[in-house]
């Protein structure tokens, strides 16, 4: 009997059970363009709200008129000077700086999580923020770096952040380069060391107001925002975003492990060094102008992945925009909820982010170890 008339079939391989409605549906690929378009449209609207909303009682029409005068060089009456100063000199640069800091923290969160391959990593896991806090507290509590004038706080914070970066790199580096585990352990250990120094400085403060200012900075604040602080932070964040955008494909390879990335032509050790330098520089720049704002770099990258998938090209298109919008509205809340008292930004980012993150994880848990 010929084999063509009675073919021998291989044993069937059991496939996945069909969906019965009792389990979660498989993840669907969300189109990227509508999401990016919505975020791009929401960003200028959020900036407008950041410049208009506040506790001073300035109406929308008056605030928009002051913005128009500022952009076009229009004239204002002497009676309008106080309101114009609030809108143009205080609120608008503060809203712009919030967008820059939020975008930077979200983008660096993506980079750090890819570099150390740890879902709990954020821009502060490298110990850079706690290092910056040492320099900032030295200015706020002891008046150090007074020769730099209004730039004393930013200069001290950024300088101490760079010193912390150098120390972390020197300790974590081995003959084989940087390894994710050593980097996380070193950054975590130095984070506690720097935090102990800042805590000691706060307790050693002779004036209660200086200690309060230091604690406010440690929890994040944009109260010192001005037009001079925006360009420097924006330049650092834009440079970091450009490098990460060009490295998105290499980040995808790195996320698969050292062996796989090497097989794909990516040098994992070199890429980790690049990511470390970019992450440290951008983190130092934003922390120097805003203080230590937590949870943005942890929550926003995960939320972006839950919506658009794990491809870093898609995540980096969404996360910075989402981080910018989030921090603008957090800053609005910080100065309006208990006006005239201003709340630390870190308190609100945690209060808003924790329940949102838990909800997203419950709904889209497959991206964080769910089945």
C-alpha angles and dihedrals in degrees: 000000000000123000090229092063094044108027119192111236122206117241113276118258112222112243131203115299114256118256111267098182093256097098135049118284117250116265116272124216107248115215110252101208098064091048094049091045092052092049093047090052093045094052099068090041089054091048089052091051090048090055095043106038119078147113098270096086097241109155126232095250094049093045093049089049090054090049090051090050091050095050097042099035093245125167127258132195122247089251090058096053097093093049092043091052092051094049101037104029101034115020102037098050088043091054091047092049090049089055092048094048093045092050092047095049092047094048094046089048088060091049096047093048090052093045098051095027091225123133091208095056122114135167091279097056090089092064092243096122094049089048090052089050091062092060093042093051091048087061098040097045107028102023094239122169090028090154089074092062114196089001093058096099096046093042094050094045094048093044093051089046090056090048090051090049091052092049093049091048093047093051098041097045119098134178087271094052129246119341121197094233095051090046093053093044093047094046092047093048093049090045089063091044094052091043090055090053093050092047090052090050091052092051090046092055113118095205124057093214091057090051090048091051090050093051090047090054092047090057094044131265138180094195092116095053117135138156091269094059096051102068096050095049091041092052092051093047094046091050090050092048091050092052093046092047091053090046097049095108091049089050089056089053093045091054089062093061137267096282095049094044091049090051088053091054098260120129102221095194093052093045091050090053091051092048091048093054094044093046093048094046095048093042091050092049096050096040089052091062102032110026124232107327108181135201098027093092091047102042105037098055091049092046090051092051091049090056106036104019135251099294105120092215089063095038093052090050092056109028100064092048092047092047092050094051093044095053093046090058093041088055091049090054093045092062099036108039095071099013130208085025113074120220122217112258093228091061092055096042088056094043092051099033102049098061092039092050092048090049092050091047092051092048098040100023094145089083092059103045099293124134 
